[in-house]
Amino acid sequence: MAADTQKNNNKAGKPAKKEPQPLIIAKTPAEEQRLKLEKLMRNPDKPAPIPDRPKEWNPRAPPEFVRDVMGSSAGAGSGEFHVYRHLRRREYQRQDFLDKMSEVQNKNEAYLERLEKNKQAAEERTAKRRKKREKLKQKKLAAKKAKQELDKNDGRDDDEKSSDNERDVTNN
């Protein structure tokens, strides 16, 4: 009996553990996501795990020197065909990978070329419009100067105007 009370005392001395969370099974993907978010938000100070991006698959390089050249011909053992088939499949995968990579590279080059072409066309349009604005600005400035000159001439004394009119009449 004394042993029982000692066991209870040890349990009482330990800090209380968190109550176990009830097991909830998500029935839909939305519910699964909600449960994951709730778990993350229980302790906001804890950093969230962000997985690394998966590495792109690369085929093994072809061997430098092939020792056992084999084919699916007569005279090969029964197990050799499977080895041949595996090697052939691996080579086809490698060729498909190289084809896809070259296609991606061609698309990237075409995109960059199209981007450069669009940028150049936009620059040409901008230059044309800039030239048009400058021309209009110069035209307005010239009209303003002409108006100021006209206002200066109109601002002279009446005696000067009459003498100018007399000169004009005598010249005609």
Biotite code that builds the C-alpha atoms (Angstrom):
import biotite.structure as struc

atoms = struc.array([
    struc.Atom([0.000, 0.000, 0.000], chain_id="A", res_id=1, res_name="MET", atom_name="CA", element="C"),
    struc.Atom([2.833, 2.335, 0.787], chain_id="A", res_id=2, res_name="ALA", atom_name="CA", element="C"),
    struc.Atom([4.184, 1.683, -2.666], chain_id="A", res_id=3, res_name="ALA", atom_name="CA", element="C"),
    struc.Atom([0.900, 2.810, -4.195], chain_id="A", res_id=4, res_name="ASP", atom_name="CA", element="C"),
    struc.Atom([0.942, 6.140, -2.388], chain_id="A", res_id=5, res_name="THR", atom_name="CA", element="C"),
    struc.Atom([4.540, 6.721, -3.435], chain_id="A", res_id=6, res_name="GLN", atom_name="CA", element="C"),
    struc.Atom([3.632, 6.193, -7.093], chain_id="A", res_id=7, res_name="LYS", atom_name="CA", element="C"),
    struc.Atom([0.772, 8.679, -6.793], chain_id="A", res_id=8, res_name="ASN", atom_name="CA", element="C"),
    struc.Atom([3.119, 11.241, -5.226], chain_id="A", res_id=9, res_name="ASN", atom_name="CA", element="C"),
    struc.Atom([5.533, 10.937, -8.186], chain_id="A", res_id=10, res_name="ASN", atom_name="CA", element="C"),
    struc.Atom([2.684, 11.511, -10.595], chain_id="A", res_id=11, res_name="LYS", atom_name="CA", element="C"),
    struc.Atom([1.507, 14.503, -8.619], chain_id="A", res_id=12, res_name="ALA", atom_name="CA", element="C"),
    struc.Atom([5.040, 16.024, -8.604], chain_id="A", res_id=13, res_name="GLY", atom_name="CA", element="C"),
    struc.Atom([5.319, 15.962, -12.401], chain_id="A", res_id=14, res_name="LYS", atom_name="CA", element="C"),
    struc.Atom([4.025, 18.929, -14.339], chain_id="A", res_id=15, res_name="PRO", atom_name="CA", element="C"),
    struc.Atom([0.682, 18.296, -15.934], chain_id="A", res_id=16, res_name="ALA", atom_name="CA", element="C"),
    struc.Atom([0.953, 17.327, -19.593], chain_id="A", res_id=17, res_name="LYS", atom_name="CA", element="C"),
    struc.Atom([-1.205, 18.922, -22.235], chain_id="A", res_id=18, res_name="LYS", atom_name="CA", element="C"),
    struc.Atom([-4.493, 17.232, -22.694], chain_id="A", res_id=19, res_name="GLU", atom_name="CA", element="C"),
    struc.Atom([-4.449, 15.051, -25.762], chain_id="A", res_id=20, res_name="PRO", atom_name="CA", element="C"),
    struc.Atom([-6.250, 16.580, -28.712], chain_id="A", res_id=21, res_name="GLN", atom_name="CA", element="C"),
    struc.Atom([-9.155, 14.550, -30.036], chain_id="A", res_id=22, res_name="PRO", atom_name="CA", element="C"),
    struc.Atom([-8.363, 12.753, -33.258], chain_id="A", res_id=23, res_name="LEU", atom_name="CA", element="C"),
    struc.Atom([-10.187, 14.457, -36.089], chain_id="A", res_id=24, res_name="ILE", atom_name="CA", element="C"),
    struc.Atom([-10.144, 12.821, -39.484], chain_id="A", res_id=25, res_name="ILE", atom_name="CA", element="C"),
    struc.Atom([-10.543, 15.230, -42.374], chain_id="A", res_id=26, res_name="ALA", atom_name="CA", element="C"),
    struc.Atom([-13.203, 14.189, -44.832], chain_id="A", res_id=27, res_name="LYS", atom_name="CA", element="C"),
    struc.Atom([-12.489, 16.794, -47.499], chain_id="A", res_id=28, res_name="THR", atom_name="CA", element="C"),
    struc.Atom([-9.311, 18.533, -48.702], chain_id="A", res_id=29, res_name="PRO", atom_name="CA", element="C"),
    struc.Atom([-10.670, 21.869, -47.456], chain_id="A", res_id=30, res_name="ALA", atom_name="CA", element="C"),
    struc.Atom([-11.177, 20.433, -43.985], chain_id="A", res_id=31, res_name="GLU", atom_name="CA", element="C"),
    struc.Atom([-7.663, 18.966, -44.056], chain_id="A", res_id=32, res_name="GLU", atom_name="CA", element="C"),
    struc.Atom([-6.234, 22.370, -44.917], chain_id="A", res_id=33, res_name="GLN", atom_name="CA", element="C"),
    struc.Atom([-8.296, 24.007, -42.174], chain_id="A", res_id=34, res_name="ARG", atom_name="CA", element="C"),
    struc.Atom([-6.934, 21.536, -39.622], chain_id="A", res_id=35, res_name="LEU", atom_name="CA", element="C"),
    struc.Atom([-3.358, 22.208, -40.727], chain_id="A", res_id=36, res_name="LYS", atom_name="CA", element="C"),
    struc.Atom([-3.905, 25.963, -40.419], chain_id="A", res_id=37, res_name="LEU", atom_name="CA", element="C"),
    struc.Atom([-5.409, 25.569, -36.967], chain_id="A", res_id=38, res_name="GLU", atom_name="CA", element="C"),
    struc.Atom([-2.386, 23.523, -35.891], chain_id="A", res_id=39, res_name="LYS", atom_name="CA", element="C"),
    struc.Atom([-0.035, 26.232, -37.189], chain_id="A", res_id=40, res_name="LEU", atom_name="CA", element="C"),
    struc.Atom([-2.006, 29.004, -35.487], chain_id="A", res_id=41, res_name="MET", atom_name="CA", element="C"),
    struc.Atom([-1.968, 27.291, -32.068], chain_id="A", res_id=42, res_name="ARG", atom_name="CA", element="C"),
    struc.Atom([1.628, 28.431, -31.656], chain_id="A", res_id=43, res_name="ASN", atom_name="CA", element="C"),
    struc.Atom([2.251, 31.457, -33.911], chain_id="A", res_id=44, res_name="PRO", atom_name="CA", element="C"),
    struc.Atom([5.807, 31.960, -32.589], chain_id="A", res_id=45, res_name="ASP", atom_name="CA", element="C"),
    struc.Atom([6.920, 28.598, -33.927], chain_id="A", res_id=46, res_name="LYS", atom_name="CA", element="C"),
    struc.Atom([8.297, 28.854, -37.503], chain_id="A", res_id=47, res_name="PRO", atom_name="CA", element="C"),
    struc.Atom([6.206, 27.166, -40.156], chain_id="A", res_id=48, res_name="ALA", atom_name="CA", element="C"),
    struc.Atom([7.928, 24.388, -42.108], chain_id="A", res_id=49, res_name="PRO", atom_name="CA", element="C"),
    struc.Atom([8.426, 25.339, -45.744], chain_id="A", res_id=50, res_name="ILE", atom_name="CA", element="C"),
    struc.Atom([9.556, 22.391, -47.874], chain_id="A", res_id=51, res_name="PRO", atom_name="CA", element="C"),
    struc.Atom([12.263, 22.853, -50.501], chain_id="A", res_id=52, res_name="ASP", atom_name="CA", element="C"),
    struc.Atom([11.338, 22.670, -54.139], chain_id="A", res_id=53, res_name="ARG", atom_name="CA", element="C"),
    struc.Atom([11.833, 19.230, -55.624], chain_id="A", res_id=54, res_name="PRO", atom_name="CA", element="C"),
    struc.Atom([14.967, 18.929, -57.713], chain_id="A", res_id=55, res_name="LYS", atom_name="CA", element="C"),
    struc.Atom([14.554, 18.558, -61.439], chain_id="A", res_id=56, res_name="GLU", atom_name="CA", element="C"),
    struc.Atom([15.121, 15.067, -62.706], chain_id="A", res_id=57, res_name="TRP", atom_name="CA", element="C"),
    struc.Atom([18.286, 14.598, -64.739], chain_id="A", res_id=58, res_name="ASN", atom_name="CA", element="C"),
    struc.Atom([19.126, 11.402, -66.577], chain_id="A", res_id=59, res_name="PRO", atom_name="CA", element="C"),
    struc.Atom([22.369, 9.626, -65.944], chain_id="A", res_id=60, res_name="ARG", atom_name="CA", element="C"),
    struc.Atom([25.066, 10.435, -68.453], chain_id="A", res_id=61, res_name="ALA", atom_name="CA", element="C"),
    struc.Atom([25.657, 7.736, -71.041], chain_id="A", res_id=62, res_name="PRO", atom_name="CA", element="C"),
    struc.Atom([28.604, 5.498, -70.223], chain_id="A", res_id=63, res_name="PRO", atom_name="CA", element="C"),
    struc.Atom([31.989, 6.435, -71.689], chain_id="A", res_id=64, res_name="GLU", atom_name="CA", element="C"),
    struc.Atom([32.794, 2.871, -72.628], chain_id="A", res_id=65, res_name="PHE", atom_name="CA", element="C"),
    struc.Atom([30.270, 0.077, -73.045], chain_id="A", res_id=66, res_name="VAL", atom_name="CA", element="C"),
    struc.Atom([31.841, -3.284, -72.235], chain_id="A", res_id=67, res_name="ARG", atom_name="CA", element="C"),
    struc.Atom([28.979, -5.629, -73.035], chain_id="A", res_id=68, res_name="ASP", atom_name="CA", element="C"),
    struc.Atom([27.484, -4.597, -76.329], chain_id="A", res_id=69, res_name="VAL", atom_name="CA", element="C"),
    struc.Atom([24.277, -6.502, -76.608], chain_id="A", res_id=70, res_name="MET", atom_name="CA", element="C"),
    struc.Atom([21.119, -6.547, -78.635], chain_id="A", res_id=71, res_name="GLY", atom_name="CA", element="C"),
    struc.Atom([17.874, -8.405, -78.864], chain_id="A", res_id=72, res_name="SER", atom_name="CA", element="C"),
    struc.Atom([19.296, -10.942, -81.228], chain_id="A", res_id=73, res_name="SER", atom_name="CA", element="C"),
    struc.Atom([19.624, -14.688, -81.231], chain_id="A", res_id=74, res_name="ALA", atom_name="CA", element="C"),
    struc.Atom([22.306, -16.186, -79.067], chain_id="A", res_id=75, res_name="GLY", atom_name="CA", element="C"),
    struc.Atom([21.701, -13.904, -76.099], chain_id="A", res_id=76, res_name="ALA", atom_name="CA", element="C"),
    struc.Atom([20.694, -15.518, -72.852], chain_id="A", res_id=77, res_name="GLY", atom_name="CA", element="C"),
    struc.Atom([17.177, -15.260, -71.461], chain_id="A", res_id=78, res_name="SER", atom_name="CA", element="C"),
    struc.Atom([18.204, -12.720, -68.827], chain_id="A", res_id=79, res_name="GLY", atom_name="CA", element="C"),
    struc.Atom([20.052, -10.483, -71.293], chain_id="A", res_id=80, res_name="GLU", atom_name="CA", element="C"),
    struc.Atom([16.880, -9.303, -72.956], chain_id="A", res_id=81, res_name="PHE", atom_name="CA", element="C"),
    struc.Atom([15.683, -7.592, -69.773], chain_id="A", res_id=82, res_name="HIS", atom_name="CA", element="C"),
    struc.Atom([19.044, -5.865, -69.371], chain_id="A", res_id=83, res_name="VAL", atom_name="CA", element="C"),
    struc.Atom([18.873, -4.712, -72.996], chain_id="A", res_id=84, res_name="TYR", atom_name="CA", element="C"),
    struc.Atom([15.309, -3.504, -72.554], chain_id="A", res_id=85, res_name="ARG", atom_name="CA", element="C"),
    struc.Atom([16.273, -1.536, -69.439], chain_id="A", res_id=86, res_name="HIS", atom_name="CA", element="C"),
    struc.Atom([19.239, 0.100, -71.189], chain_id="A", res_id=87, res_name="LEU", atom_name="CA", element="C"),
    struc.Atom([17.071, 0.972, -74.181], chain_id="A", res_id=88, res_name="ARG", atom_name="CA", element="C"),
    struc.Atom([14.374, 2.493, -71.950], chain_id="A", res_id=89, res_name="ARG", atom_name="CA", element="C"),
    struc.Atom([16.973, 4.566, -70.084], chain_id="A", res_id=90, res_name="ARG", atom_name="CA", element="C"),
    struc.Atom([18.419, 5.861, -73.374], chain_id="A", res_id=91, res_name="GLU", atom_name="CA", element="C"),
    struc.Atom([14.957, 6.807, -74.653], chain_id="A", res_id=92, res_name="TYR", atom_name="CA", element="C"),
    struc.Atom([14.285, 8.686, -71.400], chain_id="A", res_id=93, res_name="GLN", atom_name="CA", element="C"),
    struc.Atom([17.580, 10.534, -71.785], chain_id="A", res_id=94, res_name="ARG", atom_name="CA", element="C"),
    struc.Atom([16.783, 11.504, -75.379], chain_id="A", res_id=95, res_name="GLN", atom_name="CA", element="C"),
    struc.Atom([13.280, 12.665, -74.421], chain_id="A", res_id=96, res_name="ASP", atom_name="CA", element="C"),
    struc.Atom([14.761, 14.759, -71.616], chain_id="A", res_id=97, res_name="PHE", atom_name="CA", element="C"),
    struc.Atom([17.261, 16.368, -73.998], chain_id="A", res_id=98, res_name="LEU", atom_name="CA", element="C"),
    struc.Atom([14.487, 17.085, -76.511], chain_id="A", res_id=99, res_name="ASP", atom_name="CA", element="C"),
    struc.Atom([12.334, 18.726, -73.831], chain_id="A", res_id=100, res_name="LYS", atom_name="CA", element="C"),
    struc.Atom([15.255, 20.808, -72.566], chain_id="A", res_id=101, res_name="MET", atom_name="CA", element="C"),
    struc.Atom([16.060, 22.044, -76.074], chain_id="A", res_id=102, res_name="SER", atom_name="CA", element="C"),
    struc.Atom([12.378, 22.879, -76.613], chain_id="A", res_id=103, res_name="GLU", atom_name="CA", element="C"),
    struc.Atom([12.287, 24.869, -73.355], chain_id="A", res_id=104, res_name="VAL", atom_name="CA", element="C"),
    struc.Atom([15.475, 26.676, -74.347], chain_id="A", res_id=105, res_name="GLN", atom_name="CA", element="C"),
    struc.Atom([14.042, 27.528, -77.788], chain_id="A", res_id=106, res_name="ASN", atom_name="CA", element="C"),
    struc.Atom([10.865, 28.866, -76.193], chain_id="A", res_id=107, res_name="LYS", atom_name="CA", element="C"),
    struc.Atom([12.902, 31.007, -73.789], chain_id="A", res_id=108, res_name="ASN", atom_name="CA", element="C"),
    struc.Atom([14.978, 32.416, -76.643], chain_id="A", res_id=109, res_name="GLU", atom_name="CA", element="C"),
    struc.Atom([11.839, 33.166, -78.688], chain_id="A", res_id=110, res_name="ALA", atom_name="CA", element="C"),
    struc.Atom([10.273, 34.868, -75.670], chain_id="A", res_id=111, res_name="TYR", atom_name="CA", element="C"),
    struc.Atom([13.330, 37.023, -75.027], chain_id="A", res_id=112, res_name="LEU", atom_name="CA", element="C"),
    struc.Atom([13.523, 37.922, -78.716], chain_id="A", res_id=113, res_name="GLU", atom_name="CA", element="C"),
    struc.Atom([9.838, 38.890, -78.769], chain_id="A", res_id=114, res_name="ARG", atom_name="CA", element="C"),
    struc.Atom([10.313, 40.887, -75.572], chain_id="A", res_id=115, res_name="LEU", atom_name="CA", element="C"),
    struc.Atom([13.247, 42.792, -77.088], chain_id="A", res_id=116, res_name="GLU", atom_name="CA", element="C"),
    struc.Atom([11.283, 43.413, -80.288], chain_id="A", res_id=117, res_name="LYS", atom_name="CA", element="C"),
    struc.Atom([8.302, 44.781, -78.307], chain_id="A", res_id=118, res_name="ASN", atom_name="CA", element="C"),
    struc.Atom([10.611, 46.983, -76.246], chain_id="A", res_id=119, res_name="LYS", atom_name="CA", element="C"),
    struc.Atom([12.213, 48.383, -79.400], chain_id="A", res_id=120, res_name="GLN", atom_name="CA", element="C"),
    struc.Atom([8.794, 49.049, -80.987], chain_id="A", res_id=121, res_name="ALA", atom_name="CA", element="C"),
    struc.Atom([7.636, 50.820, -77.819], chain_id="A", res_id=122, res_name="ALA", atom_name="CA", element="C"),
    struc.Atom([10.818, 52.929, -77.815], chain_id="A", res_id=123, res_name="GLU", atom_name="CA", element="C"),
    struc.Atom([10.214, 53.896, -81.447], chain_id="A", res_id=124, res_name="GLU", atom_name="CA", element="C"),
    struc.Atom([6.628, 54.935, -80.694], chain_id="A", res_id=125, res_name="ARG", atom_name="CA", element="C"),
    struc.Atom([7.801, 56.907, -77.685], chain_id="A", res_id=126, res_name="THR", atom_name="CA", element="C"),
    struc.Atom([10.487, 58.662, -79.741], chain_id="A", res_id=127, res_name="ALA", atom_name="CA", element="C"),
    struc.Atom([7.953, 59.556, -82.442], chain_id="A", res_id=128, res_name="LYS", atom_name="CA", element="C"),
    struc.Atom([5.504, 60.977, -79.899], chain_id="A", res_id=129, res_name="ARG", atom_name="CA", element="C"),
    struc.Atom([8.324, 62.824, -78.106], chain_id="A", res_id=130, res_name="ARG", atom_name="CA", element="C"),
    struc.Atom([9.326, 64.420, -81.417], chain_id="A", res_id=131, res_name="LYS", atom_name="CA", element="C"),
    struc.Atom([5.714, 65.424, -82.046], chain_id="A", res_id=132, res_name="LYS", atom_name="CA", element="C"),
    struc.Atom([5.439, 66.991, -78.568], chain_id="A", res_id=133, res_name="ARG", atom_name="CA", element="C"),
    struc.Atom([8.682, 68.918, -79.047], chain_id="A", res_id=134, res_name="GLU", atom_name="CA", element="C"),
    struc.Atom([7.492, 70.188, -82.420], chain_id="A", res_id=135, res_name="LYS", atom_name="CA", element="C"),
    struc.Atom([4.211, 71.381, -80.888], chain_id="A", res_id=136, res_name="LEU", atom_name="CA", element="C"),
    struc.Atom([6.102, 72.976, -78.024], chain_id="A", res_id=137, res_name="LYS", atom_name="CA", element="C"),
    struc.Atom([8.386, 74.849, -80.432], chain_id="A", res_id=138, res_name="GLN", atom_name="CA", element="C"),
    struc.Atom([5.365, 75.985, -82.427], chain_id="A", res_id=139, res_name="LYS", atom_name="CA", element="C"),
    struc.Atom([3.667, 77.335, -79.290], chain_id="A", res_id=140, res_name="LYS", atom_name="CA", element="C"),
    struc.Atom([6.879, 79.055, -78.205], chain_id="A", res_id=141, res_name="LEU", atom_name="CA", element="C"),
    struc.Atom([7.279, 80.703, -81.623], chain_id="A", res_id=142, res_name="ALA", atom_name="CA", element="C"),
    struc.Atom([3.640, 81.886, -81.552], chain_id="A", res_id=143, res_name="ALA", atom_name="CA", element="C"),
    struc.Atom([4.173, 83.293, -78.062], chain_id="A", res_id=144, res_name="LYS", atom_name="CA", element="C"),
    struc.Atom([7.319, 85.165, -79.165], chain_id="A", res_id=145, res_name="LYS", atom_name="CA", element="C"),
    struc.Atom([5.508, 86.542, -82.219], chain_id="A", res_id=146, res_name="ALA", atom_name="CA", element="C"),
    struc.Atom([2.656, 87.732, -80.013], chain_id="A", res_id=147, res_name="LYS", atom_name="CA", element="C"),
    struc.Atom([5.115, 89.428, -77.637], chain_id="A", res_id=148, res_name="GLN", atom_name="CA", element="C"),
    struc.Atom([6.799, 91.155, -80.575], chain_id="A", res_id=149, res_name="GLU", atom_name="CA", element="C"),
    struc.Atom([3.420, 92.295, -81.818], chain_id="A", res_id=150, res_name="LEU", atom_name="CA", element="C"),
    struc.Atom([2.516, 93.576, -78.354], chain_id="A", res_id=151, res_name="ASP", atom_name="CA", element="C"),
    struc.Atom([5.850, 95.453, -78.202], chain_id="A", res_id=152, res_name="LYS", atom_name="CA", element="C"),
    struc.Atom([5.155, 97.112, -81.535], chain_id="A", res_id=153, res_name="ASN", atom_name="CA", element="C"),
    struc.Atom([1.631, 98.040, -80.436], chain_id="A", res_id=154, res_name="ASP", atom_name="CA", element="C"),
    struc.Atom([3.009, 99.503, -77.212], chain_id="A", res_id=155, res_name="GLY", atom_name="CA", element="C"),
    struc.Atom([4.901, 102.326, -79.035], chain_id="A", res_id=156, res_name="ARG", atom_name="CA", element="C"),
    struc.Atom([3.783, 105.973, -78.903], chain_id="A", res_id=157, res_name="ASP", atom_name="CA", element="C"),
    struc.Atom([1.125, 107.215, -81.293], chain_id="A", res_id=158, res_name="ASP", atom_name="CA", element="C"),
    struc.Atom([3.676, 109.495, -82.979], chain_id="A", res_id=159, res_name="ASP", atom_name="CA", element="C"),
    struc.Atom([5.856, 106.515, -83.848], chain_id="A", res_id=160, res_name="GLU", atom_name="CA", element="C"),
    struc.Atom([2.829, 104.613, -85.205], chain_id="A", res_id=161, res_name="LYS", atom_name="CA", element="C"),
    struc.Atom([1.774, 107.512, -87.390], chain_id="A", res_id=162, res_name="SER", atom_name="CA", element="C"),
    struc.Atom([5.301, 107.903, -88.742], chain_id="A", res_id=163, res_name="SER", atom_name="CA", element="C"),
    struc.Atom([5.374, 104.179, -89.551], chain_id="A", res_id=164, res_name="ASP", atom_name="CA", element="C"),
    struc.Atom([2.011, 104.467, -91.330], chain_id="A", res_id=165, res_name="ASN", atom_name="CA", element="C"),
    struc.Atom([3.270, 107.446, -93.354], chain_id="A", res_id=166, res_name="GLU", atom_name="CA", element="C"),
    struc.Atom([6.347, 105.490, -94.407], chain_id="A", res_id=167, res_name="ARG", atom_name="CA", element="C"),
    struc.Atom([4.192, 102.584, -95.477], chain_id="A", res_id=168, res_name="ASP", atom_name="CA", element="C"),
    struc.Atom([1.961, 104.844, -97.524], chain_id="A", res_id=169, res_name="VAL", atom_name="CA", element="C"),
    struc.Atom([4.900, 106.569, -99.251], chain_id="A", res_id=170, res_name="THR", atom_name="CA", element="C"),
    struc.Atom([6.567, 103.238, -100.052], chain_id="A", res_id=171, res_name="ASN", atom_name="CA", element="C"),
    struc.Atom([3.485, 101.969, -101.823], chain_id="A", res_id=172, res_name="ASN", atom_name="CA", element="C"),
])
